[in-house]
């Protein structure tokens, strides 16, 4: 069985879904609301299994970041980027930190 987290995010609506895929069938489950709909962001899988969503665009560039915990289904607002960014890159470094550049 495979689990894949998908976010359908627009400037107006923010929906999060989990899709569970097995050999028999696939199913969709609605998750808790995403704190702030955004596009052109990054999503980085962290060593602890959480997902960091950083920056993006919602009528303007965003500096905000949130962490999704797949085990709990919860979104947690975390620290802001130093500068608002969209269309940037985010790279997980060997020490577990995330390098955000460009945008």
C-alpha positions in Angstrom: 0.0 0.0 0.0 1.2 3.5 -0.9 0.1 6.8 0.7 0.5 10.0 -1.3 -0.4 13.5 0.0 -1.9 15.8 -2.6 -2.8 19.4 -2.1 -5.2 21.2 -4.4 -4.5 24.8 -3.7 -5.6 28.0 -5.3 -5.7 31.6 -4.1 -9.4 31.2 -3.1 -9.6 27.6 -1.9 -7.2 25.3 -0.1 -8.1 21.6 0.1 -5.8 18.8 1.2 -6.4 15.2 0.4 -4.6 11.9 1.1 -4.8 9.3 -1.5 -4.2 5.7 -0.5 -3.2 3.3 -3.3 -3.2 -0.4 -3.0 -3.3 -3.2 -5.5 -7.0 -3.6 -4.9 -8.2 0.1 -5.1 -7.4 3.7 -4.5 -9.3 5.9 -2.0 -9.4 9.7 -1.3 -9.7 11.2 2.2 -10.3 14.9 2.9 -7.8 16.3 5.4 -7.9 19.3 7.7 -7.8 22.7 5.9 -4.5 24.1 4.7 -3.8 27.2 6.8 -3.4 29.5 3.8 -4.0 28.6 0.1 -1.0 29.2 -2.0 0.6 28.4 -5.4 4.2 28.4 -6.6 5.4 27.1 -3.2 7.8 24.3 -2.3 7.1 21.1 -0.3 10.1 19.4 1.2 10.0 16.0 2.9 11.9 16.3 6.2 13.9 13.5 7.9 11.2 13.0 10.6 8.5 12.3 7.9 6.9 15.8 8.2 6.5 18.0 5.1 7.7 21.7 5.1 5.6 23.9 2.8 7.4 27.3 2.3 6.7 30.5 0.4 4.5 30.8 -2.6 1.9 33.2 -3.9 -1.6 34.3 -2.8 -2.3 37.7 -4.4 1.3 38.5 -3.4 4.6 36.8 -2.5 4.5 34.8 0.8 7.2 34.4 3.4 5.0 32.1 5.6 5.8 28.4 6.1 3.8 25.5 7.5 4.6 21.9 8.4 2.3 19.0 7.6 2.4 16.0 9.9 1.2 13.0 7.9 0.9 10.9 11.0 -1.5 13.3 12.7 -3.0 15.1 9.6 -2.3 18.4 11.3 -0.9 21.6 9.8 1.4 23.7 12.1 2.4 27.3 11.3 6.2 27.7 11.6 8.7 30.5 11.1 8.7 32.8 8.2 11.3 32.9 5.4 13.6 36.0 5.6 12.2 37.2 2.3 8.9 36.4 0.6 9.3 34.0 -2.3 7.5 32.2 -5.1 8.9 29.9 -7.8 11.9 29.2 -5.6 13.7 26.0 -4.8 14.1 24.2 -1.4 16.7 21.5 -0.9 17.0 19.3 2.2 20.6 19.4 3.4 22.5 16.4 5.1 22.1 18.0 8.5 18.3 18.2 8.1 18.1 21.9 7.4 16.3 23.2 4.3 18.1 25.6 2.0 15.6 27.9 0.2 17.0 29.9 -2.7 15.8 31.9 -5.7 12.3 33.0 -6.4 
